[in-house]
Amino acid sequence: MQATVLWWAFEAHYGWLREHSPSRMSSSAPWYTSSLPSSFFSLIWRFLGGGEKCGICSKSVYAAERIEAGGTPFHKLCFKCSECKMSLKLNTYAQADGILYCKKHYQEIVVAKNTQTPVL
C-alpha cells in the first residue's frame, strides 16, 4: 500500500514537472512557478528523467543505456560508425568534428584527408 501511494505521488509530480519543464515555461506559467529560478526546474527535470541528451539523436539518455565518449553521452544503439553503422565500443571508436567512426573509416576519411598534400 505504501509503495502504491509513493508511486502515485511520484507520477503526480513527474507529470507536473513534465508540463512545467524549462523548455515549456512561458509568461502564462502560474505565479508560483515564475517566482522560482529556471535553474531550479532544470535541476529537478534532469533528476526526474529529463536528463542528458544523446549526442546523436538528442533524446534523453538513461543510465542503463548510456555510453560516454569525449564527455558526450550516447545511447548504446546510437554509438555506431557514421559510415558503416557498425556498433562501436569505447576502445574501438574515433571521433572527428563530433562525428563517430570505426577505426577503419577514421583512417580512410579523416587521416587520409589530413595527410593529402595541397596542389600548387
NORNORQUI-V562520 format. One record per pair of residues at least 24 apart in sequence whose C-alpha atoms are under 10 Angstrom apart, sorted by the first residue. I is the first residue (numbers start at 1). GAP is how many residues later the second one is. D is the distance in Angstrom with one decimal. If there is no record, write none. Layout:
((I,GAP,D) (I,GAP,D))
This chain:
((10,38,9.3) (13,35,9.4) (14,30,9.5) (14,31,8.6) (14,34,6.9) (14,35,8.7) (17,24,7.8) (17,25,9.8) (17,27,7.8) (17,28,6.6) (17,31,8.5) (17,32,10.0) (17,33,9.4) (18,27,7.5) (18,30,9.2) (18,31,9.2) (18,32,8.2) (20,25,9.0) (21,24,6.4) (21,25,9.6) (21,29,8.4) (54,24,8.1) (54,25,9.4) (55,24,9.0) (55,43,8.4) (55,44,9.5) (56,24,9.6) (56,42,9.2) (56,43,8.9) (56,44,9.3) (69,24,9.0) (69,25,9.5) (69,26,8.9) (69,31,9.8) (70,24,9.9) (70,25,8.4) (70,28,9.3) (72,26,9.4) (81,24,8.1) (81,25,9.2) (83,26,9.6))
